[in-house]
């Protein structure tokens, strides 16, 4: 993954980010030679968020299929939380 130094970002601003993202969906910003941040365009960000939500939904479905769930009222849930605290 391509890198943008903090100094390049300071000197060139958003233009440095736009140049890097013209050919790939993500770029790393390095500070003093160490990778610190990742920048991406909004389309890539929304894609990754959708992937996270799909993974959470798949995990929930697996939990339900394996019986790793509890049915009950909101009041029962609050009571379980208080008892666990």
N, CA and C of each residue as an Amber inpcrd file, in Angstrom:
protein
   255
   0.8580000  -1.1730000   0.0000000   0.0000000   0.0000000   0.0000000
   0.9040000   1.2350000   0.0000000   0.5930000   2.1980000  -0.8240000
   1.4380000   3.4060000  -0.9100000   1.3880000   4.2500000   0.3550000
   2.4840000   4.9730000   0.5840000   2.6050000   5.8180000   1.7710000
   2.6330000   7.2990000   1.3980000   2.0770000   8.1020000   2.2790000
   2.1930000   9.5540000   2.2100000   2.8680000   9.9630000   3.5120000
   3.9520000  10.6810000   3.4240000   4.5940000  11.1240000   4.6610000
   3.8050000  12.2980000   5.2350000   3.8780000  12.4430000   6.5360000
   3.2050000  13.5630000   7.1850000   3.7280000  14.8800000   6.6310000
   5.0140000  14.9150000   6.2860000   5.5870000  16.1280000   5.7240000
   4.9750000  16.4370000   4.3560000   4.8270000  15.4070000   3.5010000
   4.1750000  15.6190000   2.1980000   2.7510000  16.1230000   2.3870000
   2.0700000  15.5590000   3.3570000   0.7000000  15.9850000   3.6290000
   0.6740000  17.4370000   4.1010000   1.6390000  17.7870000   4.9240000
   1.7280000  19.1590000   5.4330000   2.0000000  20.1500000   4.2960000
   2.8850000  19.7720000   3.3810000   3.2690000  20.6580000   2.2860000
   2.2090000  20.6960000   1.1850000   1.7170000  19.5240000   0.7940000
   0.8230000  19.4380000  -0.3580000  -0.6500000  19.4030000   0.0020000
  -0.9610000  19.0840000   1.2520000  -2.3530000  19.0430000   1.6930000
  -3.1420000  17.9170000   1.0570000  -4.4070000  18.1800000   0.8120000
  -5.3320000  17.1800000   0.2930000  -4.9080000  16.7050000  -1.0980000
  -4.1900000  17.5240000  -1.8280000  -3.7230000  17.1380000  -3.1650000
  -2.8800000  15.8620000  -3.0830000  -2.0670000  15.7250000  -2.0360000
  -1.2420000  14.5230000  -1.8670000  -2.1320000  13.2960000  -1.6890000
  -3.1940000  13.4440000  -0.9180000  -4.1200000  12.3300000  -0.7080000
  -4.8380000  11.9950000  -2.0080000  -5.3430000  12.9980000  -2.6780000
  -6.0560000  12.7670000  -3.9410000  -5.1700000  12.0700000  -4.9640000
  -3.9070000  12.4460000  -5.0250000  -2.9820000  11.8250000  -5.9790000
  -2.7970000  10.3450000  -5.6530000  -2.6410000  10.0330000  -4.3960000
  -2.4590000   8.6320000  -3.9950000  -3.7160000   7.8060000  -4.2490000
  -4.8670000   8.3820000  -3.9790000  -6.1170000   7.6310000  -4.1190000
  -6.6000000   7.5600000  -5.5700000  -5.9070000   8.2120000  -6.4750000
  -6.2990000   8.1530000  -7.8870000  -6.1360000   6.7480000  -8.4600000
  -5.1950000   5.9680000  -7.8990000  -4.8930000   4.6400000  -8.4490000
  -5.1590000   3.4800000  -7.5060000  -5.5140000   3.7530000  -6.2830000
  -5.8100000   2.6920000  -5.3210000  -6.8220000   3.1980000  -4.3000000
  -7.5130000   2.2780000  -3.6330000  -8.5970000   2.6920000  -2.7380000
  -8.1360000   3.2180000  -1.3760000  -6.8890000   2.9290000  -0.9850000
  -6.4010000   3.3110000   0.3490000  -4.9470000   3.7530000   0.2600000
  -4.5390000   4.5760000   1.2170000  -3.1440000   4.9900000   1.3250000
  -2.8000000   5.1500000   2.8040000  -1.5590000   4.8810000   3.1320000
  -1.0790000   4.9860000   4.5130000  -0.3720000   6.3220000   4.6870000
  -0.6400000   6.9760000   5.8140000   0.0980000   8.1870000   6.1790000
   1.1190000   7.7760000   7.2280000   2.3680000   8.0700000   6.9560000
   3.4260000   7.7340000   7.9080000   3.9120000   9.0030000   8.5970000
   4.1980000   8.8430000   9.8750000   4.7080000   9.9410000  10.6930000
   6.0660000   9.5010000  11.2370000   7.0870000  10.2670000  10.8950000
   8.4560000   9.9410000  11.2910000   8.8260000   8.5060000  10.9080000
   8.4060000   8.1060000   9.7280000   8.7540000   6.7920000   9.2070000
   7.9020000   5.6400000   9.6990000   6.9380000   5.9100000  10.5620000
   6.0840000   4.8430000  11.0860000   4.6680000   4.9950000  10.5390000
   4.0830000   3.8680000  10.1330000   2.7160000   3.8820000   9.6410000
   1.7800000   4.2700000  10.7760000   0.9380000   5.3050000  10.5570000
   0.0800000   5.7840000  11.6300000  -1.3990000   5.8220000  11.2680000
  -1.7140000   6.1740000  10.0150000  -3.1020000   6.3650000   9.6240000
  -3.3490000   5.7710000   8.2430000  -4.6090000   5.4800000   7.9680000
  -5.0230000   5.0560000   6.6370000  -6.0980000   6.0220000   6.1650000
  -5.9730000   6.4680000   4.9290000  -7.0040000   7.3210000   4.3430000
  -7.5880000   6.5910000   3.1410000  -8.8560000   6.8580000   2.8960000
  -9.5400000   6.2360000   1.7640000 -10.6670000   7.1450000   1.3150000
 -11.1510000   6.9030000   0.1070000 -12.2770000   7.7120000  -0.3340000
 -13.5590000   7.1630000   0.2960000 -14.6020000   7.9580000   0.2280000
 -15.8610000   7.5860000   0.9000000 -16.4630000   6.3140000   0.3330000
 -16.3200000   6.0850000  -0.9550000 -16.8580000   4.8500000  -1.5450000
 -16.2180000   3.6200000  -0.9040000 -14.9080000   3.6490000  -0.7280000
 -14.2040000   2.5310000  -0.0860000 -14.6290000   2.4010000   1.3770000
 -14.7640000   3.5180000   2.0600000 -15.1900000   3.5010000   3.4620000
 -16.5730000   2.8560000   3.5890000 -17.5110000   3.2720000   2.7390000
 -18.8540000   2.6960000   2.7970000 -18.8420000   1.2070000   2.4670000
 -17.9910000   0.8050000   1.5380000 -17.8560000  -0.6090000   1.2050000
 -17.3660000  -1.4010000   2.4240000 -16.3400000  -0.8960000   3.0940000
 -15.8130000  -1.5920000   4.2710000 -16.8350000  -1.6470000   5.4030000
 -17.5770000  -0.5790000   5.6080000 -18.6290000  -0.5830000   6.6390000
 -19.6860000  -1.6320000   6.3060000 -20.0560000  -1.7320000   5.0380000
 -21.0330000  -2.7360000   4.6320000 -20.4970000  -4.1420000   4.8870000
 -19.2150000  -4.3480000   4.6230000 -18.5930000  -5.6490000   4.9060000
 -18.6530000  -5.9660000   6.3990000 -18.3850000  -4.9770000   7.2380000
 -18.4590000  -5.1800000   8.6900000 -19.8710000  -5.5640000   9.1130000
 -20.8560000  -4.8790000   8.5580000 -22.2410000  -5.1800000   8.9110000
 -22.6420000  -6.5640000   8.4350000 -22.1950000  -6.9600000   7.2490000
 -22.4830000  -8.3050000   6.7400000 -21.8370000  -9.3610000   7.6300000
 -20.6220000  -9.1080000   8.0890000 -19.9390000 -10.0510000   8.9810000
 -20.6750000 -10.1660000  10.3160000 -21.1440000  -9.0480000  10.8460000
 -21.8960000  -9.0740000  12.1060000 -23.2030000  -9.8330000  11.9300000
 -23.8640000  -9.6420000  10.8080000 -25.1080000 -10.3580000  10.5320000
 -24.8470000 -11.8580000  10.4070000 -23.7760000 -12.2350000   9.7310000
 -23.4250000 -13.6550000   9.6060000 -23.1370000 -14.2610000  10.9760000
 -22.4320000 -13.5290000  11.8420000 -22.1350000 -14.0280000  13.1870000
 -23.4150000 -14.1880000  13.9930000 -24.3230000 -13.2380000  13.8710000
 -25.5980000 -13.3170000  14.5800000 -26.3990000 -14.5240000  14.1190000
 -26.4350000 -14.7410000  12.8180000 -27.1490000 -15.9110000  12.2840000
 -26.5260000 -17.2050000  12.7840000 -25.1960000 -17.2530000  12.8370000
 -24.5160000 -18.4420000  13.3480000 -24.8310000 -18.6510000  14.8210000
 -24.8330000 -17.5810000  15.6020000 -25.1720000 -17.6900000  17.0230000
 -26.5920000 -18.2190000  17.2050000 -27.5220000 -17.7050000  16.4140000
 -28.9070000 -18.1730000  16.5070000 -29.0140000 -19.6480000  16.1190000
 -28.3290000 -20.0390000  15.0540000 -28.3710000 -21.4300000  14.5980000
 -27.7690000 -22.3860000  15.6120000 -26.7720000 -21.9310000  16.3590000
 -26.1020000 -22.7720000  17.3650000 -26.7380000 -22.6640000  18.7480000
 -27.8180000 -21.9040000  18.8400000 -28.5020000 -21.7730000  20.1220000
 -27.8090000 -20.8630000  21.1120000 -26.9390000 -20.0020000  20.6290000
 -26.2290000 -19.0650000  21.5180000 -27.0140000 -17.7560000  21.6130000
 -28.2370000 -17.8580000  22.0730000 -29.0730000 -16.6740000  22.2460000
 -30.0520000 -16.9200000  23.3880000 -30.6030000 -15.8510000  23.8850000
 -31.5710000 -15.9200000  24.9790000 -32.7950000 -15.1320000  24.5660000
 -33.9640000 -15.7410000  24.7400000 -35.2010000 -15.0230000  24.4590000
 -35.7460000 -14.4960000  25.7750000 -36.3010000 -13.3020000  25.7340000
 -36.8860000 -12.7320000  26.9410000 -37.3000000 -11.2920000  26.7180000
 -37.8900000 -10.7500000  27.7230000 -38.3630000  -9.3680000  27.6630000
 -37.2080000  -8.4040000  27.9460000 -37.3960000  -7.1390000  27.6140000
 -36.3790000  -6.1390000  27.9640000 -36.1120000  -6.0990000  29.4730000
 -37.1550000  -6.2630000  30.2440000 -36.9950000  -6.2430000  31.7110000
 -36.1270000  -7.4110000  32.1770000 -36.3300000  -8.5710000  31.5800000
 -35.4930000  -9.7340000  31.9390000 -34.0270000  -9.4900000  31.5420000
 -33.8420000  -8.8540000  30.4200000 -32.4890000  -8.5500000  29.9780000
 -31.8030000  -7.5890000  30.9520000 -32.4980000  -6.5480000  31.3550000
 -31.9390000  -5.5840000  32.3070000 -31.6320000  -6.2850000  33.6240000
 -32.4850000  -7.1800000  34.0580000 -32.2530000  -7.9260000  35.2960000
 -30.9900000  -8.7770000  35.1760000 -30.7780000  -9.4230000  34.0130000
 -29.5480000 -10.2340000  33.7920000 -28.3200000  -9.3320000  33.8390000
 -28.4160000  -8.1550000  33.2400000 -27.2770000  -7.2400000  33.2420000
 -26.9510000  -6.7820000  34.6690000 -27.9620000  -6.4550000  35.4200000
 -27.7370000  -6.0270000  36.8130000 -27.1470000  -7.1530000  37.6380000
 -27.6190000  -8.3720000  37.4290000 -27.1030000  -9.5180000  38.1810000
 -25.6480000  -9.8070000  37.8320000 -25.2670000  -9.5340000  36.5860000
 -23.8930000  -9.7910000  36.1580000 -22.9200000  -8.7180000  36.6410000
 -23.4350000  -7.5490000  36.9990000 -22.5630000  -6.4340000  37.4030000
 -22.0190000  -6.5790000  38.7900000
